[in-house]
Amino acid sequence: MHDVMVAHGDGDKKIWLTELGAATSQSPEGVSQAEQAKQITDELAAAAATDYSGPAFIYSIRDDNTLNRGNHFDNYGALLTSDWQPKATAAALAK
């Protein structure tokens, strides 16, 4: 993407990363808390390694309903379960 921006005269602009995350559900789209933490920290590290990445935003801080394990939309929280318990990403980002 950055190469395309450079080719069109926009190389000095930053690429913003929005809505980072993965659902920790038991749905086909879901991942484990460990995998969610890995994906988010890998994406943040990759962005930090470039000079053209701007701000990065995690999609959701807290699950809407952690008990509804089959619904991935209810489980996008990266840092907290719906009952305010820390998730694996919270520990990974605290390092």
C-alpha positions as CSV (number, residue, x, y, z in Angstrom):
1,M,0.0,0.0,0.0
2,H,2.8,2.4,0.9
3,D,4.5,1.8,-2.4
4,V,1.3,2.7,-4.3
5,M,1.0,5.9,-2.2
6,V,4.7,6.8,-3.0
7,A,4.1,6.2,-6.7
8,H,1.1,8.7,-6.5
9,G,2.9,11.4,-4.5
10,D,1.4,10.5,-1.1
11,G,4.5,8.9,0.4
12,D,4.7,11.4,3.2
13,K,1.2,10.5,4.5
14,K,0.8,8.0,7.3
15,I,-1.2,4.8,7.1
16,W,-3.6,4.4,10.0
17,L,-4.4,0.9,11.2
18,T,-8.0,0.8,12.4
19,E,-10.1,-2.0,13.9
20,L,-7.3,-4.4,14.8
21,G,-8.5,-7.5,16.5
22,A,-9.9,-11.0,16.4
23,A,-12.8,-12.6,18.1
24,T,-12.1,-15.1,20.9
25,S,-15.2,-17.2,20.2
26,Q,-15.9,-20.8,19.4
27,S,-17.4,-19.8,16.1
28,P,-15.5,-20.8,12.9
29,E,-14.1,-17.2,12.8
30,G,-12.9,-17.3,16.4
31,V,-9.4,-17.7,17.8
32,S,-8.0,-18.5,21.2
33,Q,-7.0,-15.7,23.6
34,A,-3.4,-16.6,23.0
35,E,-3.8,-16.3,19.2
36,Q,-5.7,-13.0,19.6
37,A,-2.8,-11.6,21.7
38,K,-0.3,-12.9,19.1
39,Q,-2.1,-11.3,16.2
40,I,-2.6,-8.0,17.8
41,T,1.0,-7.7,19.2
42,D,2.4,-8.9,15.8
43,E,0.4,-6.2,14.0
44,L,1.5,-3.5,16.4
45,A,5.1,-4.5,16.2
46,A,5.0,-4.6,12.4
47,A,3.5,-1.1,12.3
48,A,6.1,0.2,14.8
49,A,8.9,-1.1,12.5
50,T,7.8,1.3,9.7
51,D,8.2,5.0,9.4
52,Y,5.0,5.4,7.5
53,S,2.5,3.8,10.0
54,G,0.3,6.2,11.9
55,P,-1.9,5.5,14.9
56,A,-3.2,2.0,15.5
57,F,-6.6,1.3,17.0
58,I,-7.8,-1.9,18.6
59,Y,-11.4,-2.6,17.5
60,S,-12.9,-3.3,20.9
61,I,-11.5,-3.2,24.4
62,R,-14.1,-5.4,26.1
63,D,-16.3,-8.3,25.0
64,D,-20.0,-7.6,24.7
65,N,-21.0,-11.0,26.1
66,T,-18.1,-13.5,26.8
67,L,-20.6,-16.2,27.8
68,N,-22.1,-16.3,24.3
69,R,-19.1,-18.3,23.0
70,G,-20.7,-19.2,19.7
71,N,-21.1,-15.6,18.5
72,H,-17.9,-14.0,17.4
73,F,-19.3,-10.5,17.4
74,D,-19.8,-10.7,21.1
75,N,-16.2,-11.6,21.7
76,Y,-14.0,-9.0,20.0
77,G,-12.8,-7.5,23.2
78,A,-9.0,-7.5,23.2
79,L,-8.3,-6.6,26.8
80,L,-11.3,-7.6,28.9
81,T,-14.1,-10.2,29.1
82,S,-17.6,-8.9,29.6
83,D,-17.2,-9.4,33.4
84,W,-14.1,-7.2,33.4
85,Q,-11.5,-10.1,33.6
86,P,-8.2,-9.4,31.8
87,K,-7.6,-11.4,28.6
88,A,-4.3,-12.6,27.2
89,T,-3.8,-9.5,25.1
90,A,-3.9,-7.3,28.2
91,A,-0.9,-9.2,29.7
92,A,0.9,-9.2,26.4
93,L,0.6,-5.4,26.0
94,A,1.5,-4.8,29.6
95,K,5.0,-6.2,29.0
